[in-house]
């Protein structure tokens, strides 16, 4: 299934991925901190997300409890792939260079990036070794 949440839907998904199962009121309280949104707007958006399969709802209690029906990792992966394809002409290196040019990672983030690049390099080297035998 291709995941195409809107920006507003992503805001709600991010809250659910962080907080876990939540009511509309709990989601709305978090959204209200950063933008002017009415409760009914939040409710309607979450009903649309339920219809789209982005959310699940537990209606066994008086207040319905919603959970994300899609994983954060899968969603991020699909969104990044779509961005690479549509914005960077299929070039992951252009995306990375643009990201690092516009955002200065701290020392911890740089170490994580270096570690990941070393892992990729090691995996590529192992793949070449097994092909040459």
C-alpha positions as CSV (number, residue, x, y, z in Angstrom):
1,X,0.0,0.0,0.0
2,X,1.4,3.4,-1.0
3,X,1.2,5.8,1.9
4,X,0.4,9.5,1.0
5,X,-0.6,11.3,4.2
6,X,-1.1,15.1,4.0
7,X,0.9,17.5,6.1
8,X,-1.9,17.7,8.6
9,X,-2.3,13.9,8.7
10,X,1.4,13.6,9.3
11,X,1.2,15.9,12.3
12,X,-1.4,13.6,13.8
13,X,0.5,10.5,13.0
14,X,3.7,12.0,14.6
15,X,1.7,12.7,17.8
16,X,0.4,9.1,17.8
17,X,3.8,7.6,17.1
18,X,5.2,9.6,20.1
19,X,2.3,9.4,22.6
20,X,0.8,6.1,21.6
21,X,-3.0,5.4,21.6
22,X,-4.9,8.7,22.2
23,X,-8.3,10.2,22.1
24,X,-9.3,13.0,19.7
25,X,-9.2,15.4,22.7
26,X,-5.6,14.4,23.6
27,X,-4.5,14.8,19.9
28,X,-6.2,18.1,19.7
29,X,-4.5,19.5,22.8
30,X,-1.1,18.8,21.3
31,X,-2.1,20.3,18.0
32,X,-3.4,23.4,19.7
33,X,0.0,24.2,21.1
34,X,1.4,25.0,17.7
35,X,-1.6,26.1,15.6
36,X,-5.1,27.4,15.7
37,X,-7.3,24.3,14.9
38,X,-10.8,23.6,16.1
39,X,-11.7,20.4,17.8
40,X,-14.3,19.5,15.1
41,X,-11.6,20.0,12.5
42,X,-9.3,17.6,14.3
43,X,-12.2,15.1,14.8
44,X,-13.1,15.3,11.1
45,X,-9.5,14.8,9.9
46,X,-9.1,11.8,12.2
47,X,-12.3,10.3,10.8
48,X,-10.9,10.8,7.3
49,X,-7.7,9.2,8.3
50,X,-9.6,6.2,9.7
51,X,-11.4,5.8,6.4
52,X,-8.1,6.0,4.5
53,X,-6.7,3.2,6.8
54,X,-4.1,5.5,8.4
55,X,-5.6,5.1,11.8
56,X,-7.4,2.4,13.9
57,X,-10.1,3.1,16.4
58,X,-11.0,1.3,19.6
59,X,-14.7,2.2,20.2
60,X,-15.0,-0.1,23.3
61,X,-14.8,2.9,25.7
62,X,-16.9,6.0,25.9
63,X,-14.0,8.0,24.4
64,X,-12.8,6.4,21.2
65,X,-9.0,5.7,21.3
66,X,-7.0,6.0,18.1
67,X,-3.7,4.4,17.1
68,X,-1.6,4.8,14.0
69,X,-2.3,1.9,11.6
70,X,0.9,2.5,9.7
71,X,4.5,2.4,11.0
72,X,6.6,5.4,11.3
73,X,9.6,3.7,9.6
74,X,7.5,2.6,6.6
75,X,5.9,6.0,6.2
76,X,9.3,7.8,6.4
77,X,10.8,5.4,3.9
78,X,8.0,5.9,1.4
79,X,8.1,9.7,1.8
80,X,11.8,9.9,1.4
81,X,11.7,7.6,-1.6
82,X,9.1,9.8,-3.2
83,X,11.1,12.9,-2.5
84,X,14.3,11.3,-4.0
85,X,12.4,10.3,-7.1
86,X,10.4,13.6,-7.6
87,X,12.7,16.3,-6.2
88,X,16.2,14.9,-6.6
89,X,15.8,13.0,-9.9
90,X,16.4,9.7,-8.2
91,X,19.7,10.8,-6.6
92,X,19.9,9.9,-2.9
93,X,23.3,11.6,-2.7
94,X,21.8,14.9,-3.8
95,X,19.2,14.6,-1.1
96,X,21.9,13.9,1.6
97,X,24.1,16.8,0.3
98,X,21.1,19.2,0.3
99,X,20.1,18.1,3.8
100,X,23.6,18.5,5.3
101,X,24.1,21.8,3.5
102,X,20.9,23.3,5.0
103,X,21.2,21.7,8.4
104,X,24.3,21.6,10.6
105,X,24.3,18.3,12.5
106,X,25.7,18.2,16.0
107,X,28.6,16.0,16.9
108,X,26.4,13.1,18.0
109,X,24.5,13.2,14.7
110,X,27.7,13.3,12.7
111,X,29.0,10.3,14.5
112,X,25.7,8.4,13.7
113,X,26.0,9.4,10.1
114,X,29.7,8.3,9.9
115,X,28.8,5.0,11.6
116,X,26.0,4.3,9.2
117,X,28.3,5.1,6.2
118,X,30.9,2.7,7.6
119,X,28.3,0.0,7.9
120,X,27.2,0.6,4.3
121,X,30.7,0.6,3.1
122,X,31.4,-2.7,5.0
123,X,28.4,-4.3,3.5
124,X,29.3,-3.2,0.0
125,X,32.9,-4.5,0.5
126,X,31.6,-7.9,1.6
127,X,29.3,-8.1,-1.4
128,X,32.2,-7.4,-3.8
129,X,34.4,-10.0,-2.0
130,X,31.8,-12.7,-2.4
131,X,31.3,-11.9,-6.1
132,X,35.0,-12.1,-6.9
133,X,35.4,-15.6,-5.5
